[in-house]
Amino acid sequence: MLFLSQLYSHWHYKTWQRLTAGYLRTFVKNRLPNNEMVGYVINDKHPKTIRVACDRYMYVVRYKKVFRMTKKIWAHDEHKEAKLGDIVRVQPLGYRIGPWKTYVLSRVLHVQNPIIGNTHTNEVFI
């Protein structure tokens, strides 16, 4: 025999939100293995250091909307491979290099053309 308390235990929308909020927040995040992050270089003026802007997307159940969060991180670039506008992948070190750097450049995914300023080659300049 089913009791009404067992039958209607999850009828309220707040209860459903509480039960599913953690899942809905985690499946939209751009998670890569080993906590790696993909972003674009916004600053390369410092020696052996780049500033990377990484976007993360999170679905919030309360507003039924996907929000974008931008995290700007300092990364160590030993051989000065990345330039301004490049898309790079960075991975955490597990310790700090100086007061701000906690990530290291793992690889450059896409190189920005420095002369034209964008990657489209079929544009005509007058």
Backbone bond lengths (Angstrom), bond angles and torsions (degrees), N, CA, C in turn:
res aa  C-N    CA-C-N  psi(-1)  N-CA   C-N-CA  omega(-1)  CA-C   N-CA-C  phi
1 M - - - 1.447 - - 1.520 109.37 -
2 L 1.331 116.15 132.30 1.460 121.32 179.55 1.515 109.88 -92.56
3 F 1.304 114.91 134.13 1.453 119.30 174.57 1.519 108.84 -88.51
4 L 1.306 116.50 153.76 1.455 120.44 -179.30 1.524 111.85 -63.92
5 S 1.318 117.34 -31.36 1.463 119.16 179.53 1.530 111.04 -67.18
6 Q 1.344 118.19 -35.14 1.456 120.82 176.70 1.524 111.33 -75.37
7 L 1.304 116.53 -35.73 1.452 120.64 -176.94 1.521 111.72 -70.11
8 Y 1.330 116.41 -40.98 1.454 120.77 -175.84 1.526 112.16 -107.75
9 S 1.310 117.71 33.60 1.465 118.76 -176.98 1.527 112.13 -75.44
10 H 1.347 118.27 -26.58 1.462 120.25 -177.19 1.525 111.81 -117.68
11 W 1.287 117.50 32.34 1.453 118.40 -176.79 1.513 111.90 -80.84
12 H 1.324 118.47 -27.81 1.456 120.88 -173.52 1.521 110.31 -76.25
13 Y 1.333 116.71 139.46 1.461 119.74 -175.89 1.523 111.82 -66.39
14 K 1.324 118.27 -29.22 1.464 120.56 177.52 1.528 110.74 -65.96
15 T 1.320 116.86 -37.62 1.463 120.08 177.65 1.516 110.05 -64.87
16 W 1.327 116.95 -42.40 1.461 120.47 177.96 1.526 111.16 -63.30
17 Q 1.340 116.37 -40.71 1.467 119.91 178.66 1.520 110.92 -62.99
18 R 1.320 116.78 -42.39 1.462 119.94 -179.67 1.524 111.33 -64.65
19 L 1.329 116.53 -37.22 1.458 119.69 -177.93 1.525 112.53 -73.81
20 T 1.327 117.93 -32.89 1.463 120.44 -174.48 1.517 113.94 -103.74
21 A 1.325 118.85 -6.99 1.465 120.39 -174.04 1.519 111.90 -63.10
22 G 1.322 117.90 -42.28 1.454 120.29 -179.25 1.511 111.88 -63.47
23 Y 1.330 117.25 -40.52 1.459 120.42 179.82 1.519 110.81 -67.51
24 L 1.329 116.74 -45.20 1.456 119.66 -176.92 1.521 111.62 -67.34
25 R 1.317 117.63 -29.84 1.458 119.08 178.29 1.516 111.33 -74.87
26 T 1.326 117.79 -32.71 1.458 118.95 -173.80 1.520 112.80 -84.70
27 F 1.343 119.09 -27.69 1.457 116.60 -173.94 1.518 111.91 -79.55
28 V 1.326 119.56 -16.26 1.458 120.85 -179.75 1.521 111.16 -90.16
29 K 1.331 118.16 -20.14 1.458 120.23 -178.10 1.520 110.44 -61.49
30 N 1.316 116.22 144.09 1.453 121.54 179.32 1.519 108.16 -82.96
31 R 1.308 116.78 81.26 1.461 121.27 -177.12 1.515 109.96 -93.54
32 L 1.311 116.01 128.68 1.449 122.72 173.48 1.521 107.68 -112.47
33 P 1.328 118.10 161.24 1.467 118.63 178.31 1.521 111.83 -64.34
34 N 1.323 115.66 149.17 1.471 123.97 179.46 1.524 113.04 61.05
35 N 1.323 117.29 27.48 1.465 123.06 179.18 1.523 112.57 58.50
36 E 1.330 117.79 29.40 1.458 120.69 176.37 1.517 109.28 -71.22
37 M 1.334 116.05 151.93 1.451 121.57 -179.84 1.519 109.12 -130.35
38 V 1.333 115.89 146.27 1.457 122.12 177.43 1.516 107.74 -112.16
39 G 1.323 116.23 133.61 1.451 120.50 179.77 1.511 110.45 -160.15
40 Y 1.334 115.39 -175.39 1.455 119.77 179.99 1.524 109.28 -117.60
41 V 1.322 115.11 149.03 1.463 121.83 -175.29 1.522 108.69 -77.60
42 I 1.329 116.55 125.51 1.460 121.01 178.80 1.524 112.12 -110.81
43 N 1.338 117.30 -10.11 1.462 120.55 179.95 1.524 108.42 -155.80
44 D 1.336 115.92 127.78 1.462 120.24 176.99 1.529 111.34 -134.30
45 K 1.320 117.23 27.97 1.463 121.19 -174.49 1.524 113.34 -82.53
46 H 1.301 118.34 -20.49 1.458 121.43 -177.45 1.525 110.28 -86.41
47 P 1.325 117.91 149.83 1.469 119.64 -179.82 1.530 111.64 -70.02
48 K 1.335 115.72 126.90 1.466 123.98 178.59 1.526 113.11 58.16
49 T 1.315 116.64 27.39 1.462 120.93 -178.01 1.523 109.16 -140.58
50 I 1.329 116.45 138.79 1.458 121.60 172.95 1.525 108.84 -129.14
51 R 1.318 114.66 155.53 1.466 121.24 174.74 1.518 106.92 -110.35
52 V 1.318 116.67 124.65 1.463 122.03 -174.31 1.521 109.06 -117.67
53 A 1.328 116.56 132.28 1.463 122.06 175.08 1.521 108.10 -99.70
54 C 1.333 116.76 116.34 1.463 122.72 -178.01 1.523 108.97 -110.92
55 D 1.319 116.37 129.57 1.461 121.53 179.10 1.517 109.87 -97.43
56 R 1.327 115.28 138.72 1.460 122.18 172.94 1.512 107.57 -128.69
57 Y 1.317 115.53 143.93 1.452 121.36 -179.46 1.517 109.02 -115.97
58 M 1.340 115.61 133.44 1.452 120.30 -177.97 1.521 109.10 -135.42
59 Y 1.320 116.00 129.89 1.456 121.72 176.94 1.520 108.71 -88.38
60 V 1.332 116.45 124.67 1.454 121.72 178.58 1.521 107.58 -105.45
61 V 1.314 115.71 122.19 1.456 121.42 -173.83 1.520 110.97 -67.48
62 R 1.311 116.60 -36.45 1.459 120.07 -175.18 1.524 111.56 -61.11
63 Y 1.329 117.28 -39.30 1.461 121.40 -178.37 1.525 112.68 -101.68
64 K 1.337 117.83 -3.53 1.465 122.85 -179.02 1.522 110.55 51.98
65 K 1.312 115.70 49.46 1.450 120.97 -173.19 1.523 109.97 -146.28
66 V 1.322 116.28 151.37 1.458 121.95 176.42 1.522 108.03 -98.81
67 F 1.317 116.30 124.21 1.454 121.51 -179.78 1.517 109.97 -106.71
68 R 1.338 115.87 144.45 1.459 121.19 176.48 1.517 108.97 -103.05
69 M 1.319 115.18 129.08 1.459 120.48 176.90 1.516 107.88 -117.14
70 T 1.321 117.45 127.45 1.456 122.05 179.40 1.512 108.89 -104.53
71 K 1.314 115.21 126.79 1.455 120.97 178.80 1.520 107.70 -115.17
72 K 1.322 116.87 123.67 1.459 121.51 178.98 1.519 108.18 -98.94
73 I 1.322 116.00 119.92 1.460 120.00 -175.92 1.521 109.85 -124.01
74 W 1.327 115.38 152.45 1.457 122.74 174.07 1.520 107.97 -92.14
75 A 1.337 116.53 135.23 1.461 121.19 -179.64 1.524 109.73 -131.82
76 H 1.318 115.38 148.71 1.460 121.95 179.90 1.524 109.25 -87.98
77 D 1.333 116.39 125.54 1.460 123.11 179.27 1.524 107.43 -120.83
78 E 1.316 116.50 94.67 1.469 121.31 -171.17 1.522 112.61 -64.39
79 H 1.338 118.11 -43.23 1.462 121.44 -172.94 1.527 112.76 -104.86
80 K 1.317 118.92 14.13 1.468 123.92 179.48 1.533 111.44 53.14
81 E 1.334 116.28 49.50 1.463 121.18 -179.37 1.526 111.91 -80.01
82 A 1.318 117.66 -36.84 1.461 121.39 -172.99 1.522 110.63 -89.67
83 K 1.317 114.98 139.73 1.460 122.15 177.00 1.527 108.78 -118.26
84 L 1.307 116.01 174.68 1.458 122.25 -177.82 1.530 110.31 -62.22
85 G 1.316 117.24 127.67 1.457 122.61 178.18 1.513 115.13 93.19
86 D 1.325 118.52 -8.10 1.462 121.20 179.37 1.525 110.67 -71.26
87 I 1.328 115.49 149.90 1.460 120.96 174.09 1.520 107.28 -96.69
88 V 1.334 116.17 123.48 1.460 121.37 -171.95 1.523 110.34 -128.72
89 R 1.329 114.92 162.80 1.462 122.25 172.82 1.519 107.71 -116.89
90 V 1.327 116.29 127.56 1.460 121.36 -179.36 1.523 108.98 -120.28
91 Q 1.325 115.72 152.38 1.459 120.27 178.72 1.523 109.20 -131.59
92 P 1.325 117.42 148.79 1.465 120.02 -178.23 1.522 111.68 -71.95
93 L 1.326 114.67 146.97 1.458 120.56 179.62 1.516 112.38 -84.02
94 G 1.313 116.97 -33.66 1.460 120.38 -172.88 1.513 111.87 97.04
95 Y 1.324 116.34 -10.61 1.467 122.00 175.59 1.525 107.26 -148.90
96 R 1.310 115.81 171.60 1.459 120.46 -176.37 1.525 111.64 -98.01
97 I 1.333 115.30 145.07 1.463 121.45 166.78 1.526 104.88 -109.99
98 G 1.287 117.58 102.05 1.459 120.25 -175.02 1.517 110.47 78.24
99 P 1.328 116.44 -168.76 1.467 119.37 -175.57 1.525 114.93 -77.15
100 W 1.354 119.05 -18.68 1.460 120.18 -173.88 1.516 114.60 -122.43
101 K 1.311 118.67 -32.37 1.469 120.43 -172.04 1.525 111.23 -76.60
102 T 1.328 115.98 119.25 1.463 121.04 176.27 1.524 111.58 -126.62
103 Y 1.322 118.47 -3.55 1.459 122.78 -178.76 1.523 109.55 -119.06
104 V 1.329 115.52 160.14 1.456 121.75 176.49 1.529 107.95 -131.57
105 L 1.326 116.04 144.91 1.461 121.44 179.76 1.523 109.42 -70.39
106 S 1.340 116.42 124.15 1.463 118.76 178.17 1.528 111.00 -94.80
107 R 1.343 117.55 -42.90 1.464 119.29 175.07 1.517 110.88 -164.57
108 V 1.324 115.05 157.02 1.462 121.95 175.76 1.524 107.23 -93.93
109 L 1.323 116.03 120.99 1.460 120.19 -176.66 1.524 112.57 -86.20
110 H 1.334 117.24 -38.00 1.462 121.11 -176.84 1.520 108.52 -146.46
111 V 1.328 116.26 132.46 1.464 121.21 -177.61 1.518 109.01 -99.64
112 Q 1.329 116.09 130.60 1.456 122.27 176.96 1.520 108.91 -81.68
113 N 1.337 117.41 136.36 1.455 121.55 179.22 1.528 108.96 -73.54
114 P 1.345 119.34 118.09 1.466 119.88 -174.68 1.517 113.92 -73.65
115 I 1.335 118.92 -24.80 1.464 120.88 -176.56 1.520 110.77 -79.29
116 I 1.322 116.75 -50.57 1.459 120.90 -176.60 1.520 110.90 -80.57
117 G 1.308 117.80 -37.17 1.452 121.03 -179.49 1.510 113.25 98.51
118 N 1.334 117.18 -11.43 1.456 119.97 174.63 1.519 108.67 -142.72
119 T 1.308 117.02 177.50 1.462 120.45 -173.90 1.525 113.07 -98.64
120 H 1.333 118.38 0.77 1.461 120.14 179.95 1.525 108.99 -81.07
121 T 1.318 116.90 126.62 1.462 120.69 -178.54 1.518 112.62 -102.36
122 N 1.330 118.82 -6.22 1.455 120.73 -176.67 1.525 112.48 -96.09
123 E 1.315 119.53 13.38 1.455 121.63 179.17 1.524 110.37 -84.48
124 V 1.320 116.13 148.47 1.464 121.82 179.26 1.517 108.14 -108.61
125 F 1.324 116.77 127.00 1.464 121.63 178.65 1.518 109.21 -104.07
126 I 1.310 116.36 134.20 1.473 120.97 -179.63 1.515 109.70 -110.55
